[in-house]
Each structure stands twice: as structure tokens, then as C-alpha cells.
Amino acid sequence: MKFKTSVLRTLHVDSPLGGVTLAATDDGLAGLWFDRQRHLPDMRGWQTDDTHPVLLAAAAQLRDYFAGTRDHFELPLDLSHGTAFQQAVWQALLAIPAGATTSYGVLSQRVGKPAAVRAVGAAVGRNPISVIVPCHRVLGADGSLTGYAGGLDRKTALLTLEGAL
């Protein structure tokens, strides 16, 4: 993923599922990546900032989520770094409530592209804000746990935490 700005503010935090890099622009949270997940962006030139208010809020809300005391996030998001199609898919992901799942086919219908199931899957896989933009809540048509950039073990853990498994 190529970000439109070369300087993002970042904060690395620990989670029960491994290390997480959070990234923010002036417009909001722009990234949440697990260490060693697929599709990591090139972070050269990004600046560590352990005082950035959005990053601190994201870290605190993420801790609450993993502690089981939060099931949704209240953060400004910057999803502007994808194509218009990707942004539409990422917005549709935000409508999937905690404890619920959907399929790639249903998601493709929600974005008005019912024949674009594979393209929707690719956009879901490129979601830059894991967990908070809940791509882990998308399953295969038969309910199977298919692809997750952070790994199927993390997808299973997230869905179990939310009571969806």
C-alpha cells in the first residue's frame, strides 16, 4: 500500500496477538498492522510518536477491546489511501457489528458489485486498519475461515473474542 503522504506518525504496541504498529495522519488513524502480517506498507520515513492523541486513543481502545470491555471503536479514521473501490469495501466492513460475520458475496452485494466477489476479497485483504475496520468478520460462502492478512490464527482469536465462533 502506498500512502499519499510519506510522513505518518506511528506507535508500536503489544497485544495478546503480537505486536501492532498503529499509524496516523492529521486526518485520523490510517493503519493498524500486526507484526509480520502480509501486505505491510513501506514504513521508511514514518516517525514514531508516543504522544499523538489518535495513536494513544487507538492503543487504549485496542487494550479495552482485547480485555473484552469494548466491542466497537470511536476513532477518526483516514481510509483515503486506497482506490475508490477499496474505500467503499472498507466502509462496508465498518457496518459489520461485533459478534456478527458476513461473506465476501454478501459484502460484494453491499458495495453494489455482486459479480466482483474476488475483487472485494482482494480489497478486504488490503484493509490497512485491521481489527478496527473488521475484515476478520468476513468468511467464505460456506462459513469457512478464509484468508486474513494477519493469519488465520489471529482471525480465529478475534472472532472467538467477539463471540462469533
WOFENZI-V523014 format. One record per backbone hydrogen bond with DSSP energy under -1.0 kcal/mol. CO is the residue of the C=O (numbers start at 1). NH is the residue of the N-H. Records with the same first field share a line. If there is no record, write none. Layout:
CO = NH, NH
This chain:
8 = 47
9 = 24
10 = 49
11 = 22
13 = 20
15 = 18
19 = 35
20 = 13
21 = 33
22 = 11
23 = 30, 31
24 = 9
28 = 25
29 = 78
31 = 23
32 = 130
33 = 21
34 = 37
43 = 46
47 = 10
52 = 56
53 = 57
54 = 58
55 = 59
56 = 60
57 = 61
58 = 62
59 = 63
60 = 64
61 = 65
62 = 66
63 = 67
64 = 69
65 = 68
76 = 29
83 = 87
84 = 88
85 = 89
86 = 90
87 = 91
88 = 92
89 = 93
90 = 94
92 = 95
93 = 96
97 = 100
102 = 139
103 = 107
104 = 108
105 = 109
106 = 110
107 = 111
108 = 113
109 = 112
113 = 116
116 = 120
117 = 121
118 = 122
119 = 123
120 = 124
121 = 125
122 = 126
124 = 127
128 = 32
129 = 133
130 = 132
133 = 135
134 = 137
135 = 138
137 = 102
139 = 104
140 = 143
144 = 140, 146
148 = 151
149 = 38
151 = 155
152 = 156
153 = 157
154 = 158
155 = 159
156 = 160
157 = 161
158 = 162
159 = 164, 165
160 = 163
